[in-house]
Amino acid sequence: MLSKWRLYPSSLVAVAIALPLASLLGSAAVLGSEWQHFGVQAGSLIVLVAAWLVVIAGAPVALLIGAPLYALLAGNGYARWWSVLLVAVLPSLLVAMLEPSVGAAAMLFGALTALLTHLLHRHTRLGRWGLGATTRATAPPA
């Protein structure tokens, strides 16, 4: 069972890098139209504050739920873009049921964080960190 968790440290690092990046990208996408009203300097500050709030709200979910689930998916060779999105959207649906006004934002930021985590873990040295220097996680035989 411990071998299934060998990618947990690297998935934590990937989530810790992906969450702020996804928060900045998502905040810029959502608030990008506001820049024309406030100007570049004030609009940039609004985006940074919104991104910081998203990081604060999303960090517990991403680090306590997302990273372990991603480590299990990657450790078993099932980390694909669709499975990672499914893992991200399911907690967001719970948020949407409890608080409908932030449900769509939770889905957007969760999906961006999950996809960036997968991109970082799969296509950088992070994915090989827990497996040793020469091996790489592959899908199980069909």
Secondary structure as the mmCIF struct_conf table of DSSP 4:
data_model
#
loop_
_struct_conf.conf_type_id
_struct_conf.id
_struct_conf.beg_label_comp_id
_struct_conf.beg_label_asym_id
_struct_conf.beg_label_seq_id
_struct_conf.end_label_comp_id
_struct_conf.end_label_asym_id
_struct_conf.end_label_seq_id
HELX_RH_3T_P HELX_RH_3T_P1 LEU A 2 TRP A 5
TURN_TY1_P TURN_TY1_P1 ARG A 6 LEU A 7
HELX_RH_AL_P HELX_RH_AL_P1 TYR A 8 LEU A 31
HELX_RH_3T_P HELX_RH_3T_P2 GLY A 32 GLU A 34
HELX_RH_AL_P HELX_RH_AL_P2 TRP A 35 PHE A 38
HELX_RH_AL_P HELX_RH_AL_P3 VAL A 40 VAL A 61
HELX_RH_PI_P HELX_RH_PI_P1 ALA A 62 GLY A 66
HELX_RH_AL_P HELX_RH_AL_P4 ALA A 67 GLY A 75
TURN_TY1_P TURN_TY1_P2 ASN A 76 GLY A 77
HELX_RH_AL_P HELX_RH_AL_P5 TRP A 81 LEU A 98
HELX_RH_AL_P HELX_RH_AL_P6 PRO A 100 HIS A 123
BEND BEND1 THR A 124 THR A 124
TURN_TY1_P TURN_TY1_P3 ARG A 125 ARG A 125
HELX_RH_AL_P HELX_RH_AL_P7 LEU A 126 TRP A 129
TURN_TY1_P TURN_TY1_P4 GLY A 130 LEU A 131
BEND BEND2 ALA A 133 THR A 134
HELX_LH_PP_P HELX_LH_PP_P1 ALA A 139 PRO A 141
#
